[in-house]
Amino acid sequence: MDEQAIWALEQRFWLEGASVYDDLLDPACLMAFPGLGVMRAADVLESLTQAPRWASVTMTDRSVGRAGDAVLVLGYTAEGKRDGAGPYRCFCTSTYRADDGRWTLVQHQQTMAD
């Protein structure tokens, strides 16, 4: 996967609904969020029914690491905005794995930037 496509995929997780997670979240995925802790894929999917979606996200300081042909690691600073709320700024990492040419998210982590 080229870098433009992987960043577009990452943005979809921020901005689109549960269908993206249903389709692209690896069942073994772990996510870590400030104030929530570590969540397994099933817990993340369940939480999406109650969480408001982001209206916008800006990703800066982007870095891509590759561990062979089947693993991509993204690192970036995100600033997300939801309607009626102040900006949310965090440092993020996401790890994607290809299985038979299909990329899924296997790890995501957020650390507050401020």
N, C-alpha and C positions, 0 to 999 in steps of 0.2 A: 504494500500500500504506500502511495506517495504521501509526502507531508501535508499537502493541501487537503487530501481526502481524510487523513486521520484527524486533522484539526476540525474539519467539518463534522466528522462523526462525534468528536468530543463536545462540540457546541450543541449537537442534537440532544445529548444527555441533559444539558442545562435547560434548554428551551422547550423541548417537546414533551409530550405526556408519557404515560405509563406504557404505551405501545412500543416505544423505543426500548425501554428497559426489558419488556417481555421478549423482544426480538434479539437484543444485543448484549444483554447481561448474562455472563457465564454463571451457571448454577453454583459454582464454587467461589464466586466473587466475594471479597471482603471489602467493606468501605468503612472509613473512620472519619467521624465528624465531630467538630468541637461541641461540647455539651451533650452529645448523644453517645459517644464511644464507638466501638467497633460493631458493625452490623453485617449480618449475612445477607445474601441475595434475597432470600424469601422475605426477610424483615424489611429490606429496602423496598421491595415491590409492594408490600402491604402498606408501608408508610406513605407511598405516593398517593393513595386514595384521599389522604387528609392534608397533604402539603400543597401550598399554592405554588404554581409554576413561576419561573423567573420570567420577567418581561424582557430583560436584556442581559447579556453578559459580554464583558470585554476581557480578552485573554492577552496578557502582555508577558514580556520576558520569557518567551517560549523556548523550550529546549526539547529535543527528541533524542532518545537513546535507543539503540538497537542491540538486542541480544540474539544475534543470528537472524534468520529470515522470518521466524515465526513469533517474535516478541518485540513489541514497541513500548517504550516508556516515555510518557510525556511529563514535563514539568513546566509550571507556569504560575503566574499571578492572575487571579480572577477577581473581577469586580462585577457582582451580580446585583440586579435591581428588580424589586417586586413592587407592584402598584401599592402605593400608600405606605411604603417603608423606606428607610434610609439604605444607602449602599452597603453591601456585604463584601468585604475584601479579604481574600485568603490566598495562601500558597497551596498549590495542588500538585499531586502526582496521580497519574493514571497509567495502568499497564494493560495492554491489549495482547491477545494471543490469537494466532491464526491456526485454525484446524480445518484442513482440507480447503484452504483458501477463504474461509469465513472468519472474520475478525470479531472477537467478543471481548468485553471488558472483564478483566479478572481481578482488578484492584483499583481503588480510588481512595485518596486521602486528602483531607483539607485541614490546614492549620491557619488560624486567624493571623492576619497580617499586621494588625495594629495592636 
